[in-house]
Amino acid sequence: PAPAPPPASPEPPRPLAPTDASEHALDEAALRPLKEAIRRAANSTGHPPGLDNFGLFHEPNWDARLPELVAQFDANTELTALLQGALDFAAAQLREHRLAIEANLRATGVDSLDLLWPGDGYNEAAYGGNFQVLSLLDQQGVLKLGKIMGASGGACSTLLSLADHEASGALVLKYNMIYAQQHISAIGQLWRETTFWSAVYRSVLQPPDAFRRVSERGRVACCCGWASCVGGTNSVFYNFKTVEQAVDAYYASGDASIGGLLLGTRIVPAAGKCMDGGSPVPFQNGTSPLLYYNAFFGHSLAINSASEVAELFKQGVTDTIALLQSDKLTSYANGKPVMMAVTPGASGHITDADFAKFTDAFGAKNRQTVFYDIGSPTCVTA
């Protein structure tokens, strides 16, 4: 018989097209020298043992640890009483001032509100107090609480507020209190923001109704571009298709780290790499009165205790109650405006001129923005 033909040479493997994952790996490899320099700098400071180079490179598995931390919180009667006391404070303040609030809302023509919560570091629990009062009024039929757009700390409170199945500020209180107990240092987040918040977002978005509320009513602002925020664009994301898309967007909004700047987080390909630095802006075709809360109360870099979280929440309650009774729809702290609402003019929509009042009062920036309606076929709107 004729000898069998020699086996064909195997076809050489075809090069794979770059993917987001491979591009990220290349970025990480290119930045290893920088990471090593940061590691050496951390070591040279003589930090106490156990901080693992200030947490720059290695963190606990927060997804695995979070259920235990939540169980410990729920079993701690002191912490749960502190949380409930903050919620009770909001209810008591609203009962005391409800008649004056209703009269002022009628006089000012406010029957609904959309909210803008800018980045404010770890003062974000104040937004929980703002939400608590307005949500109670919504449940009581006094006004309709609509959409919320947040950036950085404001984005964190946006997700936690809308995810709460009782439409309360309880999740804002709870997870900020748990975070404060972990003593995660700001220095430890120089390289990347802690993934503690990613684990929290992933957990609270598991119920389908929570994910739906965040996707439909929440807007998260990031700074995005092909070199992250260097020359980046204010980018607002909503209507997510998956939980992980929402987790990535809300994480990126608060990632003000070196890694955030150099690597960023990819949410949708068209946006490029995203990080902290986004700004809340007017909603597209917004017709509801718009509230802006400039919540800066001395906790830009850290929150150190559960009691500080509760006090910030109560500050948010106090500021909201004051605004709702003001004929100028403005509340003050230490003689300066901290919260303001504007109503649509003759056009029936919130205009740039309306937003300019926030610029005058707080330095708010009405930046050119790209909106990403992720669930729509076109996704990108100017």
HELIX and SHEET records of a PDB file:
HELIX    1   1 ASP A   20  ALA A   30  1                                  11    
HELIX    2   2 ARG A   32  SER A   44  1                                  13    
HELIX    3   3 ASN A   53  GLY A   55  5                                   3    
HELIX    4   4 TRP A   62  ALA A   75  1                                  14    
HELIX    5   5 THR A   77  THR A  108  1                                  32    
HELIX    6   6 ALA A  125  GLN A  139  1                                  15    
HELIX    7   7 GLY A  153  ALA A  163  1                                  11    
HELIX    8   8 ALA A  170  GLN A  182  1                                  13    
HELIX    9   9 ILE A  187  GLN A  189  5                                   3    
HELIX   10  10 PHE A  196  VAL A  204  1                                   9    
HELIX   11  11 PRO A  208  ARG A  217  1                                  10    
HELIX   12  12 VAL A  243  SER A  253  1                                  11    
HELIX   13  13 ILE A  258  LEU A  262  1                                   5    
HELIX   14  14 PRO A  269  ALA A  271  5                                   3    
HELIX   15  15 ALA A  306  LEU A  324  1                                  19    
HELIX   16  16 ASP A  352  PHE A  362  1                                  11    
SHEET    1   A 8 THR A 265  ARG A 266  0                                        
SHEET    2   A 8 LYS A 273  MET A 275 -1                                        
SHEET    3   A 8 GLY A 218  GLY A 225 -1                                        
SHEET    4   A 8 LYS A 144  ALA A 151  1                                        
SHEET    5   A 8 SER A 112  TRP A 117  1                                        
SHEET    6   A 8 LEU A 290  TYR A 293  1                                        
SHEET    7   A 8 LYS A 336  VAL A 342 -1                                        
SHEET    8   A 8 THR A 330  ALA A 333 -1                                        
SHEET    1   B 6 THR A 265  ARG A 266  0                                        
SHEET    2   B 6 LYS A 273  MET A 275 -1                                        
SHEET    3   B 6 GLY A 218  GLY A 225 -1                                        
SHEET    4   B 6 THR A 233  TYR A 238 -1                                        
SHEET    5   B 6 THR A 369  ASP A 373  1                                        
SHEET    6   B 6 VAL A 380  THR A 381 -1                                        
END                                                                             
